[in-house]
Amino acid sequence: MSNFYGKKHEKEDINQDGIVDEKDARFIEKNFLKIGETAKKNAKPQEKLGKKGLEDILRALGLEPKK
């Protein structure tokens, strides 16, 4: 998402409003670490991408993580 923030990118634009923006980031934040009903039984959510967690990514986008 961070690579396309502020740009038009259909795949990363979660709410399909034409641009990857804070609304998309907040949707991810709200649902972070949740496991969907169709996930495999032993599925584990991925907490980090490399060494970066959600808070790191949000701050890199200029957003303050919500608690």
C-alpha positions as CSV (number, residue, x, y, z in Angstrom):
1,M,0.0,0.0,0.0
2,S,2.7,2.5,0.9
3,N,4.2,2.3,-2.6
4,F,0.8,3.5,-4.1
5,Y,-0.3,5.9,-1.4
6,G,-1.7,9.1,-2.9
7,K,-1.9,7.4,-6.3
8,K,-4.5,5.7,-8.4
9,H,-4.0,1.9,-8.1
10,E,-7.1,-0.3,-8.4
11,K,-5.7,-3.3,-6.6
12,E,-4.5,-1.4,-3.5
13,D,-7.5,1.0,-3.4
14,I,-9.6,-0.9,-0.9
15,N,-12.7,1.3,-1.0
16,Q,-12.5,1.8,-4.7
17,D,-12.8,5.6,-4.6
18,G,-10.1,6.1,-7.2
19,I,-7.0,6.7,-5.0
20,V,-5.0,4.9,-2.3
21,D,-5.4,7.2,0.7
22,E,-5.9,7.5,4.4
23,K,-9.4,5.8,4.2
24,D,-7.7,2.7,2.8
25,A,-5.0,2.8,5.5
26,R,-7.5,3.2,8.3
27,F,-9.5,0.2,7.0
28,I,-6.3,-1.9,7.2
29,E,-5.6,-0.5,10.6
30,K,-9.1,-1.4,11.9
31,N,-8.9,-4.9,10.6
32,F,-5.2,-5.6,11.3
33,L,-4.5,-9.1,12.7
34,K,-8.1,-10.2,12.2
35,I,-8.7,-13.6,10.6
36,G,-11.5,-14.0,8.1
37,E,-14.1,-16.7,8.2
38,T,-12.7,-18.3,5.0
39,A,-9.1,-18.5,6.3
40,K,-7.6,-21.9,6.9
41,K,-8.1,-23.3,10.4
42,N,-4.5,-22.8,11.5
43,A,-4.0,-19.4,9.8
44,K,-1.9,-16.9,11.7
45,P,-2.0,-13.2,10.8
46,Q,1.3,-11.6,9.7
47,E,2.3,-9.0,12.2
48,K,5.3,-7.5,10.3
49,L,6.5,-7.1,6.8
50,G,10.2,-7.6,7.2
51,K,11.1,-5.5,10.2
52,K,8.2,-3.1,9.9
53,G,4.9,-3.3,11.7
54,L,1.7,-1.5,11.0
55,E,2.7,1.5,13.2
56,D,5.9,1.9,11.3
57,I,4.1,1.9,7.9
58,L,1.4,4.4,9.1
59,R,4.0,6.8,10.4
60,A,6.0,6.5,7.1
61,L,2.8,7.7,5.4
62,G,2.5,10.6,7.7
63,L,-0.4,9.1,9.7
64,E,-0.5,8.8,13.5
65,P,-1.6,5.3,14.5
66,K,-5.0,5.2,16.4
67,K,-5.1,3.2,19.6
